[in-house]
Amino acid sequence: MSYQEKNITVSLVSHLLIVVYYLVNLFQMQQAGGLVSTKIFSLWAVVIVGAIIVNIIGSILTNILLSIVHAIKTRSEQVENFIEDERDKLIGLKGSKVSHIAFSIGVLIAMLTFAFGQPPLVMFSLLILASIVGEIIGDLSQLYLYRKGF
């Protein structure tokens, strides 16, 4: 597994953890009597800040652990170079494209729920969910392209 694949895997796992946390809290809120604006706003803040922090910390820890494992395997103090070539950039761009398409479909669905009479909190909750799901789909497409051998 290449360096980029490992970083994408870390990003995928962190996004999956965030979406599970978000959905569990959203369903608990719905079971408790509906969406309450103060609770939902705090949940959005936790999810957005959590996604940023978890991705940054996950990437840093992955890089540190990969460097330690590389040093143990090669028994040298030489730092491993993590180089990104054109293939990696193309895969990243294709993953971003898929992510944006998935997010756009999620935005359309969120707007349709509002147009069909759902409360605005439902629409905004779906927008947050669409952004996380779009990132997950983008990460999965990048992993697929790396495995395919693009």
Secondary structure by P-SEA (a helix, b strand, c coil): ccaaaaaaaaaaaaaaaaaaaaaaaaaaaaaaccccaaaaaaaaaaaaaaaaaaaaaaaaaaaaaaaaaaaaaacccbbbbbcccaaaaaaaaaaaaaaaaaaaaaaaaaaaaaaacccaaaaaaaaaaaaaaaaaaaaaaaaaaaaacc
